Amino acid sequence: MNNVLELRQLWDIIRKHFLMLVLMAIIGGAIGFGIARFVIAPTYSASTSMLVNRTTDNAQTTANLSDQQADVQIINTYKNLVTSSNVLGDVANTLKKPDRIVVQKYEPAVFDTLADGTRRLVTPEQKEVTRASSQKKYNLTVDELKAMVSISNQQNSQVFAINVKSNDPKQAAQIANTVADSFKDKIGNFMKINNVSIIDSAKTPENPVAPNKKLFTLAGLVILGGLTFLIVLVRELSDTTIKSPDDVTELFGMTNLGVVGHIKSMKHFDISRKAETGSHSTRSRVSRLNREEG
């Protein structure tokens, strides 16, 4: 019975302050959304996929199962190599000085030897023409790159992904591709075998992966709404004033015999009282005039 009463009390408190609770919850959700939208910098993620596959000779048409298992096991080693200072140091240097794009390759001059032994120029020499790369320069340290780069792969899969998170979407994609290229070039020196190939280059992400606006909005709604309800609940439970006859019966065990309501003064009683006072004064003036005439 006490539990029913307590639940009823709780429901009465919620119903009494329902509008305020809803309003504060909406305000909390708006604050959470505002923090996620305007305060926290968005984080973008770009990834490139790499395949570990042992090269086979001409006599072997299909890869041996044991070789595939070995490639899967070696991915754990590759994870450490990708984030090593050797690879990331090369990536940092490349990001500081992006390679120039070759527009026209160098071509040597072509001469034709005549019958008398003289040489005649057929095609003049073409010098190499390059232009600056569209890639932006980034001055990042190895420690900063380690904090941005992570490796992931699925179980029993020969494919692993190089993931990069950054506040700049173009930077994330450029770092992911640079790490993949650098690791592919250096794996031959590390393992004396080149069995890594890039199967999917990183693309510039369009949407951020963090912060989650929906999660922040829900968290603000729950936190501020719950905090408001807690404050209201404490205030209501700490209020020991008697509000109804039922409280007297419950607290003191007295029998409720009735309720005496508060009756306000009514206007027609005031009017009759004024009329009675007026008629009394009129009779006094009439009697005084009669005495004077007599």
DOMI-965226 format. One line per field, with one value per residue (C-alpha): residue in three letters; x, y, z; residue number from 1. Coordinates in nm, 3 decimals. Example, Ala and Ser with C-alpha at 12.3 -4.5 7.8 and 13.67 -1.06 7.14 Angstrom:
BEGIN
code	(ALA_SER)
east	(1.230_1.367)
north	(-0.450_-0.106)
up	(0.780_0.714)
pos	(1_2)
END
This chain:
BEGIN
code	(MET_ASN_ASN_VAL_LEU_GLU_LEU_ARG_GLN_LEU_TRP_ASP_ILE_ILE_ARG_LYS_HIS_PHE_LEU_MET_LEU_VAL_LEU_MET_ALA_ILE_ILE_GLY_GLY_ALA_ILE_GLY_PHE_GLY_ILE_ALA_ARG_PHE_VAL_ILE_ALA_PRO_THR_TYR_SER_ALA_SER_THR_SER_MET_LEU_VAL_ASN_ARG_THR_THR_ASP_ASN_ALA_GLN_THR_THR_ALA_ASN_LEU_SER_ASP_GLN_GLN_ALA_ASP_VAL_GLN_ILE_ILE_ASN_THR_TYR_LYS_ASN_LEU_VAL_THR_SER_SER_ASN_VAL_LEU_GLY_ASP_VAL_ALA_ASN_THR_LEU_LYS_LYS_PRO_ASP_ARG_ILE_VAL_VAL_GLN_LYS_TYR_GLU_PRO_ALA_VAL_PHE_ASP_THR_LEU_ALA_ASP_GLY_THR_ARG_ARG_LEU_VAL_THR_PRO_GLU_GLN_LYS_GLU_VAL_THR_ARG_ALA_SER_SER_GLN_LYS_LYS_TYR_ASN_LEU_THR_VAL_ASP_GLU_LEU_LYS_ALA_MET_VAL_SER_ILE_SER_ASN_GLN_GLN_ASN_SER_GLN_VAL_PHE_ALA_ILE_ASN_VAL_LYS_SER_ASN_ASP_PRO_LYS_GLN_ALA_ALA_GLN_ILE_ALA_ASN_THR_VAL_ALA_ASP_SER_PHE_LYS_ASP_LYS_ILE_GLY_ASN_PHE_MET_LYS_ILE_ASN_ASN_VAL_SER_ILE_ILE_ASP_SER_ALA_LYS_THR_PRO_GLU_ASN_PRO_VAL_ALA_PRO_ASN_LYS_LYS_LEU_PHE_THR_LEU_ALA_GLY_LEU_VAL_ILE_LEU_GLY_GLY_LEU_THR_PHE_LEU_ILE_VAL_LEU_VAL_ARG_GLU_LEU_SER_ASP_THR_THR_ILE_LYS_SER_PRO_ASP_ASP_VAL_THR_GLU_LEU_PHE_GLY_MET_THR_ASN_LEU_GLY_VAL_VAL_GLY_HIS_ILE_LYS_SER_MET_LYS_HIS_PHE_ASP_ILE_SER_ARG_LYS_ALA_GLU_THR_GLY_SER_HIS_SER_THR_ARG_SER_ARG_VAL_SER_ARG_LEU_ASN_ARG_GLU_GLU_GLY)
east	(0.000_0.287_0.442_0.117_0.103_0.464_0.409_0.098_0.297_0.565_0.310_0.147_0.485_0.551_0.204_0.236_0.568_0.523_0.551_0.865_1.026_0.949_1.077_1.405_1.454_1.410_1.656_1.906_1.869_1.926_2.238_2.376_2.310_2.471_2.786_2.816_2.744_2.936_3.181_3.343_3.545_3.420_3.641_3.667_3.787_3.949_4.079_4.267_4.258_4.561_4.580_4.839_4.882_5.183_5.303_5.308_5.526_5.402_5.383_5.145_4.804_4.633_4.760_4.826_4.596_4.893_5.033_4.701_4.697_5.053_4.949_4.662_4.891_5.152_4.898_4.950_5.316_5.225_5.007_5.312_5.523_5.269_5.276_5.653_5.873_6.045_5.727_5.564_5.891_5.897_5.530_5.604_5.882_5.658_5.378_5.617_5.739_5.480_5.623_5.589_5.372_5.554_5.364_5.614_5.882_6.241_6.315_6.672_6.752_6.728_6.991_7.008_7.346_7.394_7.598_7.898_7.898_7.751_7.467_7.146_6.907_6.572_6.397_6.525_6.571_6.261_6.323_6.118_5.832_5.680_5.423_5.345_5.125_4.774_4.837_4.863_5.174_5.135_5.396_5.324_5.548_5.572_5.390_5.104_5.076_5.071_4.776_4.589_4.665_4.506_4.493_4.191_4.113_3.847_3.913_4.064_4.088_4.392_4.276_4.356_4.268_4.474_4.241_4.322_4.118_4.162_3.969_4.050_3.886_4.147_4.428_4.280_4.262_4.610_4.773_4.600_4.722_5.072_5.101_4.987_5.239_5.524_5.450_5.423_5.763_5.934_5.784_6.039_6.325_6.149_6.038_6.251_5.924_5.681_5.334_5.133_4.918_4.682_4.328_4.137_4.270_4.133_3.872_3.803_3.518_3.214_3.052_3.226_3.229_3.233_3.081_2.752_2.491_2.204_2.392_2.485_2.125_1.991_2.253_2.164_1.794_1.838_2.091_1.912_1.568_1.681_1.859_1.546_1.331_1.575_1.565_1.185_1.164_1.395_1.198_0.866_0.985_1.153_0.833_0.667_0.375_0.023_-0.167_-0.485_-0.703_-0.569_-0.223_-0.362_-0.525_-0.209_0.034_-0.162_-0.416_-0.709_-1.053_-1.165_-1.502_-1.541_-1.393_-1.464_-1.417_-1.317_-1.620_-1.551_-1.765_-2.064_-2.173_-2.548_-2.471_-2.272_-2.555_-2.821_-2.597_-2.552_-2.930_-3.004_-2.756_-2.908_-3.266_-3.160_-2.999_-3.313_-3.541_-3.312_-3.334_-3.719_-3.759_-3.527_-3.735_-4.058_-3.916_-3.812_-4.165_-4.329)
north	(0.000_0.235_0.163_0.259_0.580_0.664_0.600_0.814_1.087_1.063_1.085_1.387_1.561_1.489_1.606_1.922_2.026_1.861_2.178_2.292_1.948_1.942_2.297_2.228_1.905_2.096_2.362_2.088_1.926_2.264_2.323_1.979_2.036_2.381_2.239_1.967_2.210_2.523_2.443_2.108_2.097_1.828_1.523_1.359_1.007_0.875_0.524_0.329_-0.049_-0.270_-0.637_-0.879_-1.150_-1.371_-1.378_-1.721_-1.863_-1.984_-2.347_-2.266_-2.159_-2.120_-1.992_-2.247_-2.233_-2.223_-1.923_-1.742_-1.812_-1.683_-1.362_-1.317_-1.367_-1.127_-0.842_-0.799_-0.730_-0.491_-0.292_-0.209_-0.133_0.114_0.324_0.295_0.605_0.488_0.498_0.797_0.991_0.946_1.050_1.367_1.463_1.395_1.607_1.896_1.880_1.720_1.577_1.790_1.658_1.579_1.742_1.652_1.383_1.438_1.318_1.313_1.457_1.220_1.238_1.071_0.966_1.043_0.842_1.070_1.016_1.350_1.363_1.546_1.652_1.488_1.562_1.824_1.753_1.795_1.908_1.779_2.009_1.990_2.183_2.217_1.947_2.037_1.867_2.102_2.113_1.999_2.043_1.747_1.559_1.182_1.191_1.391_1.141_0.847_1.007_1.041_0.702_0.371_0.025_-0.205_-0.537_-0.804_-1.147_-1.399_-1.135_-1.051_-0.690_-0.424_-0.056_0.250_0.499_0.865_1.111_1.485_1.811_1.878_1.631_1.689_1.640_1.307_1.171_1.295_1.147_0.810_0.784_0.901_0.644_0.368_0.467_0.497_0.162_-0.014_0.123_0.027_-0.316_-0.478_-0.352_-0.455_-0.808_-0.886_-0.959_-0.736_-0.883_-0.565_-0.383_-0.086_-0.183_0.130_0.485_0.727_0.979_1.316_1.260_1.484_1.423_1.427_1.119_1.321_1.477_1.292_1.569_1.331_1.180_1.521_1.641_1.333_1.365_1.731_1.648_1.366_1.545_1.877_1.716_1.461_1.725_1.942_1.648_1.565_1.922_1.928_1.591_1.700_2.022_1.841_1.570_1.820_2.028_1.919_2.162_2.016_2.068_1.862_1.697_1.362_1.471_1.533_1.191_1.021_1.205_1.229_0.950_1.189_1.128_1.382_1.515_1.787_2.089_2.452_2.659_3.022_3.243_3.582_3.884_3.916_4.239_4.221_4.203_4.522_4.694_4.599_4.716_5.051_5.080_5.008_5.271_5.525_5.469_5.507_5.844_5.960_5.875_6.067_6.381_6.357_6.324_6.623_6.840_6.744_6.849_7.186_7.259_7.164)
up	(0.000_0.081_-0.257_-0.431_-0.233_-0.315_-0.684_-0.675_-0.503_-0.768_-1.046_-0.884_-0.869_-1.236_-1.337_-1.129_-1.285_-1.625_-1.834_-1.655_-1.695_-2.068_-2.114_-1.932_-2.129_-2.456_-2.341_-2.247_-2.589_-2.758_-2.549_-2.638_-3.009_-2.990_-2.828_-3.092_-3.377_-3.281_-2.997_-3.081_-3.403_-3.645_-3.703_-4.045_-4.119_-4.437_-4.501_-4.763_-4.801_-4.858_-4.957_-4.825_-5.089_-5.143_-5.503_-5.662_-5.934_-6.271_-6.162_-5.877_-6.001_-5.670_-5.340_-5.075_-4.774_-4.540_-4.728_-4.691_-4.319_-4.297_-4.475_-4.230_-3.930_-4.065_-4.074_-3.698_-3.773_-4.053_-3.812_-3.603_-3.910_-4.051_-3.733_-3.690_-3.684_-4.003_-4.210_-4.043_-4.055_-4.432_-4.444_-4.245_-4.487_-4.788_-4.645_-4.591_-4.954_-5.185_-5.507_-5.817_-6.098_-6.423_-6.708_-6.980_-6.950_-7.052_-7.405_-7.541_-7.881_-8.175_-8.451_-8.790_-8.926_-9.292_-9.543_-9.506_-9.130_-9.033_-8.783_-8.856_-8.577_-8.620_-8.291_-8.052_-7.684_-7.471_-7.116_-6.827_-6.735_-6.389_-6.195_-5.831_-5.684_-5.582_-5.251_-4.958_-4.742_-4.383_-4.113_-3.885_-3.645_-3.613_-3.277_-3.427_-3.712_-3.468_-3.289_-3.619_-3.781_-3.682_-3.841_-3.858_-4.021_-4.009_-3.867_-4.110_-4.382_-4.592_-4.623_-4.367_-4.364_-4.277_-4.105_-4.049_-3.842_-3.876_-3.845_-4.214_-4.458_-4.731_-4.483_-4.367_-4.722_-4.815_-4.506_-4.558_-4.917_-4.826_-4.545_-4.780_-5.050_-4.803_-4.640_-4.976_-5.079_-4.753_-4.689_-4.920_-4.702_-4.381_-4.470_-4.777_-4.955_-5.136_-5.095_-5.025_-5.280_-5.252_-5.353_-5.253_-5.222_-4.966_-5.081_-4.924_-4.674_-4.699_-4.361_-4.021_-3.799_-3.477_-3.281_-3.299_-3.291_-3.214_-2.921_-2.780_-2.817_-2.640_-2.365_-2.303_-2.297_-2.045_-1.824_-1.784_-1.775_-1.516_-1.308_-1.307_-1.200_-0.921_-0.789_-0.803_-0.630_-0.347_-0.295_-0.286_-0.047_0.185_0.208_0.536_0.531_0.558_0.236_0.277_0.544_0.434_0.550_0.901_0.912_0.788_1.015_1.340_1.309_1.370_1.228_0.970_1.095_0.835_0.673_0.764_0.456_0.444_0.359_0.214_0.300_0.066_-0.098_-0.019_0.355_0.327_0.137_0.393_0.672_0.502_0.442_0.806_0.918_0.676_0.794_1.159_1.088_0.901_1.197_1.429_1.216_1.197_1.572_1.629_1.396_1.577_1.910_1.774_1.634_1.959)
pos	(1_2_3_4_5_6_7_8_9_10_11_12_13_14_15_16_17_18_19_20_21_22_23_24_25_26_27_28_29_30_31_32_33_34_35_36_37_38_39_40_41_42_43_44_45_46_47_48_49_50_51_52_53_54_55_56_57_58_59_60_61_62_63_64_65_66_67_68_69_70_71_72_73_74_75_76_77_78_79_80_81_82_83_84_85_86_87_88_89_90_91_92_93_94_95_96_97_98_99_100_101_102_103_104_105_106_107_108_109_110_111_112_113_114_115_116_117_118_119_120_121_122_123_124_125_126_127_128_129_130_131_132_133_134_135_136_137_138_139_140_141_142_143_144_145_146_147_148_149_150_151_152_153_154_155_156_157_158_159_160_161_162_163_164_165_166_167_168_169_170_171_172_173_174_175_176_177_178_179_180_181_182_183_184_185_186_187_188_189_190_191_192_193_194_195_196_197_198_199_200_201_202_203_204_205_206_207_208_209_210_211_212_213_214_215_216_217_218_219_220_221_222_223_224_225_226_227_228_229_230_231_232_233_234_235_236_237_238_239_240_241_242_243_244_245_246_247_248_249_250_251_252_253_254_255_256_257_258_259_260_261_262_263_264_265_266_267_268_269_270_271_272_273_274_275_276_277_278_279_280_281_282_283_284_285_286_287_288_289_290_291_292_293_294)
END
